[in-house]
Amino acid sequence: MKTHYPSKEGKAFPLQIVLVVPFLIQIFAAVSLVGYLSFKNGQRAVNNLAEQLMDRTSDVVDEHLKSHLSVPQTLNQINADAIRRGVLNVGDRQTLGKYFWDQMQAYDLTYIGIGLTTGEGLGAARYDGKTITIDDWTAKPSNNTYTYATDKQGNRTQSSAPWTWKNSSEPWYTQSITAGKPIWGKIVTANLPTGPYIVASASRPIYNAQNRLLGMIATDIHLLKLSDFLRTLDVSQSGQVFLLERDGMLVANSGTEKPFTLINQKVQRLRAIDSPNPIVQNIARHLQTFNGFASINQDTDFQLEVQGKRHFVDVVPWRDKYGLDWLVVVSVPENVFMAQINANTHTTIALCFGALLLASVMGVFTSHWIVRPILRLNWASEAMASGNLDQKVETSGIRELNTLSNSFNHMAGQLHESFTALEKSKEELEDRVEERTTELKNALEELQRTQSQVVQSEKMSSLGQLVAGVAHEINNPVNFIHGNLAHVQEYTQDLLALMQLYQEHNSNPAPEIQIAVEEMDLEFLQEDLPKMLSSMKVGTDRIRQIVLSLRNFSRTDEAEFKSVDIHEGIDSTLMILQHRLKAKPEQPEIEVTKDYAIVPLIECYAGQLNQVFMNILVNAIDALEESNAKRTYQEIKDNPSRIKIRTSVVNSTWVEVAIADNGVGISKEFQQRIFDPFFTTKPIGKGTGMGMSISYQIVTEKHGGKLECFSTAGEGTEFIIQVPLRLKVHALV
């Protein structure tokens, strides 16, 4: 009886398509996914880097403004005190002019002068930015002012033609008189023969010893110098930094465009929204949408598209106690960071298409090579099904298909044996497919592990560069403060000694002085001021130690191996982790015990060894915090958390570093996997599983050393690092 099976030819696909198309789809999908994830991770890293760059730039501008703008007010206070005590005589115009001339030599200012209530006044100026002149005017209503050139000793030489000047019409005089206290006057502009004159004026009332108002003293700084400073910032080469008043007027900017314009030979300041710079203009218009510039009271970050390009923008308010209220705006274009990422994306796309094309050609060739003998078998089978049993299949270059052909050739007489051989060939083919699948899976896991290691290394490199940059930026102002504290302390002691002499020789001071002494608690001030200066010196010493630790830990200048003190790297790491070691409301301080032996300098990659110390110490702190979470404060205090660090020299050729804690410990099951990539016992989101794996590679592969872990669950863990004192770099490479 002949059985008929339903035909499915309408739904079948050619063998070549079945072999080639899924393979190509898998390759294309895998490469596309890797490229997309790489691009997104790069873009996320760019956003973080842009924020850090803008924050650092804002901090640099903030420090410069504090140091630069504090000088005029401080100088005014010093001069006002000197006048009140009678050290400076406002009536001695020759001496007063030389005194202001000396201060102009010492400070980068534009003008220092006084205006008296009588209408008289005197000032030293640097109108052209270089030459110091002296202005001297009387109370006469017109042609009452002469400008004198000066020699190298500050003596007046020749004078200019007289011109008219009146105190009572100037903002620096009238505004401070009205306020009755030190202030910043309204920004003054003028178009002088030496060039545009745009200054901010710090003014203060001056009094005599009887507290009678004598007039005003003012110090000007040229605001165009702020623009010159902004242009020196690294970010200004590609981005924009500018300062705004709360009414939207430009104070300074880092671009080539001036923050002012000349109209009928008069200097007119520009509003930010009228700036010829399109970036400044668009940012200002966007800031107006925040209910005006005056509503911005905290650090504000946003992204803005200008002329088809996206920009990162950071806006920070800046104020001082004398009335200045500005906005510091930092803008960085995205394409500065994205150029290399876009280039890599294009390269990835090109490689994807190249791989796809190559895979297509190889797939077609392979499928043709495989399908051709199978087609011959198919034709022979169809002939046999038609009753033509006189068929012989030619052999091919594939062993399995040869076996199938030989079995087919003997099928007429040995049908059972032929089916058995065919089943065996099928099983062998499946085993090979499974073997290849396993190899591809292992290769993909190795690729993921390598990628994670590269990302981790890049993060540590970026962190080292950032830490070194921050330490450098902090070091200069701290050294400035630290260096001047000694002088301030000496001057303070001199002033207090002078006050003591005054009290000893004038036992019956005036009633006004007695009242002032009681109000200011002079005795407490004399006792507390030296203590305060000593405390400030201790604080700056502490900051300098922290900066040194940051620079030692980052070691951005030590990418290659060199001889270093390993204790210095451990101490720097502990300094960086101090915030996690110190006491908190919920737990006491984690005790750190150091047992350092005399260890010579070792040849190593210092930055990478610091990364190993950081990973092990962070894990130790995490283990102690996990243990403390299960104990009360008193229990922790009775049995405190401890980290012990021990160093020693082994066999005169190895240095050993042991780091132990009394935390929760690690079970024997997990100890066997502690150095495996992606293995972590921490909750999701708190660990990548790459820290100890990378540390193991740094110690064993990079330094030819050993890294071992010994732990008892519930009692603690100890990591032992052994590295040779002399590293054979050429052999390792």
Sequence and secondary structure as in RCSB ss.txt:
>XXXX:A:sequence
MKTHYPSKEGKAFPLQIVLVVPFLIQIFAAVSLVGYLSFKNGQRAVNNLAEQLMDRTSDVVDEHLKSHLSVPQTL
NQINADAIRRGVLNVGDRQTLGKYFWDQMQAYDLTYIGIGLTTGEGLGAARYDGKTITIDDWTAKPSNNTYTYAT
DKQGNRTQSSAPWTWKNSSEPWYTQSITAGKPIWGKIVTANLPTGPYIVASASRPIYNAQNRLLGMIATDIHLLK
LSDFLRTLDVSQSGQVFLLERDGMLVANSGTEKPFTLINQKVQRLRAIDSPNPIVQNIARHLQTFNGFASINQDT
DFQLEVQGKRHFVDVVPWRDKYGLDWLVVVSVPENVFMAQINANTHTTIALCFGALLLASVMGVFTSHWIVRPIL
RLNWASEAMASGNLDQKVETSGIRELNTLSNSFNHMAGQLHESFTALEKSKEELEDRVEERTTELKNALEELQRT
QSQVVQSEKMSSLGQLVAGVAHEINNPVNFIHGNLAHVQEYTQDLLALMQLYQEHNSNPAPEIQIAVEEMDLEFL
QEDLPKMLSSMKVGTDRIRQIVLSLRNFSRTDEAEFKSVDIHEGIDSTLMILQHRLKAKPEQPEIEVTKDYAIVP
LIECYAGQLNQVFMNILVNAIDALEESNAKRTYQEIKDNPSRIKIRTSVVNSTWVEVAIADNGVGISKEFQQRIF
DPFFTTKPIGKGTGMGMSISYQIVTEKHGGKLECFSTAGEGTEFIIQVPLRLKVHALV
>XXXX:A:secstr
        GGG   HHHHHHHHHHHHHHHHHHHHHHHHHHHHHHHHHHHHHHHHHHHHHHHHHHHHHHHHHHHHH
HHHHHHHHHTTSS TT HHHHHHHHHHHHHHS  SEEEEEETTS EEEEE TTSS  EEEEE S SSS EEEEEE
 TTS EEEE   B   GGG HHHHHHHHHTS EE   EEEEETTEEEEEEEEEEEEE TT  EEEEEEEEEETHH
HHHHHHTSGGGGTSEEEEEETTSBEEEESSSS SEEEETTEEEE BGGG SSHHHHHHHHHHHTTTSGGG  S E
EEEEEETTEEEEEEEEEEE TTS EEEEEEEEETHHHHHHHHHHHHHHHHHHHHHHHHHHHHHHHHHHHHHHHHH
HHHHHHHHHHTT         S HHHHHHHHHHHTTTT HHHHHHHHHHHHHHHHHHHHHHHHHHHHHHHHHHHH
HHHHHHHHHHHHHHHHHHHHHHHHHHHHHHHHHHHHHHHHHHHHHHHHHHHHHHH SS  HHHHHHHHHHTHHHH
HHHHHHHHHHHHHHHHHHHHHHHHHHHHH TT SS EEE HHHHHHHHHHHTHHHHS BTTB   EEEEE     
 EEE HHHHHHHHHHHHHHHHHHHHHHHTTS HHHHHHS  EEEEEEEEETTTEEEEEEEE SS   HHHHTTTT
STT   S TTS  S HHHHHHHIIIIITS EEEEEEETTTEEEEEEEEESS  HHHH 
